[in-house]
Every structure is written in C-alpha cells, then in structure tokens.
Amino acid sequence: MNAEETNLKGCWILEPDVFEDERGYFYEGFNVEKFKKATGFDFDVKQINQSRSSKGVLRGLHFQTGDKAQAKLVSCIEGEVLDVAVDLINDSPTFGEYSLVRLSAHNKKHFYIPKGMAHGFLVLTEHAKLMYQVDALYSKEHDSGIIYNDADISIPWGMQDDQIILSEKDKNLPTLKESKIDF
Ligand SMILES: Cc1cn([C@H]2C[C@H](O)[C@@H](COP(=O)(O)OP(=O)(O)O[C@H]3O[C@@H](C)C(=O)[C@@H](O)[C@H]3O)O2)c(=O)[nH]c1=O
C-alpha cells in the first residue's frame, strides 16, 4: 500500500495494492495492520456507509461534533468524485485550508480524513457510488456542516453553482465564520 500525507496533517491518501488476473481484480479496502504501519495510528471502524449520487450532486461539507466526531476512510466504487477535506481543528496551522483528491472506481484511491475536519464531495461522472468507513456511529444531534462555497475557504469545485445539486439541509449550512464549531 502506498500512503502519502496531504497538505493537512493527519489527512492521508492511500493506494492499496491491486491484484489483477484473468478474473478481474482484488484489493484490500482496509487492513488494520497495514493502515497503522503506513500512517502510525489506529482506525477503529464502527460503521460502513454507501451513497450513490448523480452528476453534479455535492454532499457536504459535513462533520459530527463533540464525542461523536468521526474519522472517515473514503473510497469511490463507481464513477469519479472530487473529494475534499477542510481542516477545522482549532489550533491547527492549516485551519480553514482544504485538501482535494479525485477518487474513482478506476484509481481506487482512499482518502483518510481525521476527526476535526469537514468532508464533502462532488460527483463528476453520470453517477458515483461512495463507500466510507467511520470510527464513530451516526448521530443526528451531532450532525453539522458548513456551506460548500464559503468564500473564506474557496474550494475550486470546477463546476458552476447552477449545475450543483444540494440537499435542502446542505443549502442552508452556515459559513465557517457563522458557525460555532464544537469538536
Ligand atoms: C450520514 C448518515 C445518514 N443517515 C440518514 C439520515 C438521513 O435520513 C439520510 C441522508 O442523510 P444525509 O442527507 O445527511 O446524507 P449525506 O448528505 O450523504 O451525508 C453524508 O455526507 C458525506 C459528505 C459525509 O461525509 C457523511 O459523513 C455524511 O454526512 O440518511 C443515517 O441513517 N446514517 C448516517 O450515517
């Protein structure tokens, strides 16, 4: 497995070894020992999520607060997405900065986003299916977020706002300045 820390400390891009033969391919989506060896820390999976979305759908920027904060290991198993992490860790030197990676069923990259960062993605292909593992259970009460186009963060999504499809919840998220984040 190849592992590279991004511009945000604790946020990693992982590339599993892919074994191809005449039947197709095989790879390990997560291996607790290899993950620890590569990153130096544990990831204790508690829940595995899947979502499928159409082109232009943007989900995010989301995080859970307090003792329900989640680290996430994200991969794309159909199509391609632009996946983004935003550093919201209070005393971090990169607070408010983002890390971007294209995840696709083809490149099989995985994006590890630690607790304290927001996560979002934009679907670039007709459809995309995301699978992500998290280390804390879902809690509606702790579900929180910031708006995807916050001018202070300025993520280069590469798609016009009028082509982006958001949930009602995501349309009404606050900016980073407006939000009082409680990790
Ligand atoms: C996230 C989540 C949602 N749900 C339910 C709540 C709701 O009825 C429905 C859809 O929820 P949402 O609109 O919040 O789904 P979505 O916008 O896909 O939310 C996800 O976005 C990405 C970017 C993330 O990083 C995830 O952690 C999660 O926040 O699914 C669960 O039951 N368990 C979960 O873990």
PDBQT file of the ligand as one rigid body, heavy atoms in Angstrom, charges set to zero:
ROOT
HETATM    1  C1  LIG A 201     -24.790  10.046   7.376  1.00  0.00    +0.000 C 
HETATM    2  C2  LIG A 201     -25.986   9.183   7.781  1.00  0.00    +0.000 A 
HETATM    3  C3  LIG A 201     -27.264   9.488   7.365  1.00  0.00    +0.000 A 
HETATM    4  N1  LIG A 201     -28.316   8.723   7.741  1.00  0.00    +0.000 N 
HETATM    5  C4  LIG A 201     -29.648   9.082   7.260  1.00  0.00    +0.000 C 
HETATM    6  C5  LIG A 201     -30.135  10.459   7.679  1.00  0.00    +0.000 C 
HETATM    7  C6  LIG A 201     -30.966  10.913   6.517  1.00  0.00    +0.000 C 
HETATM    8  O1  LIG A 201     -32.310  10.475   6.677  1.00  0.00    +0.000 OA
HETATM    9  C7  LIG A 201     -30.365  10.200   5.317  1.00  0.00    +0.000 C 
HETATM   10  C8  LIG A 201     -29.486  11.098   4.445  1.00  0.00    +0.000 C 
HETATM   11  O2  LIG A 201     -28.574  11.770   5.311  1.00  0.00    +0.000 OA
HETATM   12  P1  LIG A 201     -27.684  12.988   4.799  1.00  0.00    +0.000 P 
HETATM   13  O3  LIG A 201     -28.509  13.872   3.964  1.00  0.00    +0.000 OA
HETATM   14  O4  LIG A 201     -27.020  13.578   6.000  1.00  0.00    +0.000 OA
HETATM   15  O5  LIG A 201     -26.633  12.211   3.878  1.00  0.00    +0.000 OA
HETATM   16  P2  LIG A 201     -25.309  12.782   3.191  1.00  0.00    +0.000 P 
HETATM   17  O6  LIG A 201     -25.554  14.178   2.743  1.00  0.00    +0.000 OA
HETATM   18  O7  LIG A 201     -24.872  11.791   2.215  1.00  0.00    +0.000 OA
HETATM   19  O8  LIG A 201     -24.313  12.843   4.429  1.00  0.00    +0.000 OA
HETATM   20  C9  LIG A 201     -23.015  12.364   4.333  1.00  0.00    +0.000 C 
HETATM   21  O9  LIG A 201     -22.235  13.286   3.580  1.00  0.00    +0.000 OA
HETATM   22  C10 LIG A 201     -20.855  12.970   3.455  1.00  0.00    +0.000 C 
HETATM   23  C11 LIG A 201     -20.178  14.115   2.751  1.00  0.00    +0.000 C 
HETATM   24  C12 LIG A 201     -20.219  12.598   4.739  1.00  0.00    +0.000 C 
HETATM   25  O10 LIG A 201     -19.050  12.870   4.999  1.00  0.00    +0.000 OA
HETATM   26  C13 LIG A 201     -21.016  11.728   5.647  1.00  0.00    +0.000 C 
HETATM   27  O11 LIG A 201     -20.423  11.631   6.922  1.00  0.00    +0.000 OA
HETATM   28  C14 LIG A 201     -22.449  12.185   5.744  1.00  0.00    +0.000 C 
HETATM   29  O12 LIG A 201     -22.510  13.419   6.448  1.00  0.00    +0.000 OA
HETATM   30  O13 LIG A 201     -29.597   9.115   5.826  1.00  0.00    +0.000 OA
HETATM   31  C15 LIG A 201     -28.123   7.602   8.528  1.00  0.00    +0.000 A 
HETATM   32  O14 LIG A 201     -29.108   6.881   8.872  1.00  0.00    +0.000 OA
HETATM   33  N2  LIG A 201     -26.876   7.272   8.944  1.00  0.00    +0.000 N 
HETATM   34  C16 LIG A 201     -25.773   8.016   8.593  1.00  0.00    +0.000 A 
HETATM   35  O15 LIG A 201     -24.618   7.663   8.984  1.00  0.00    +0.000 OA
ENDROOT
TORSDOF 0
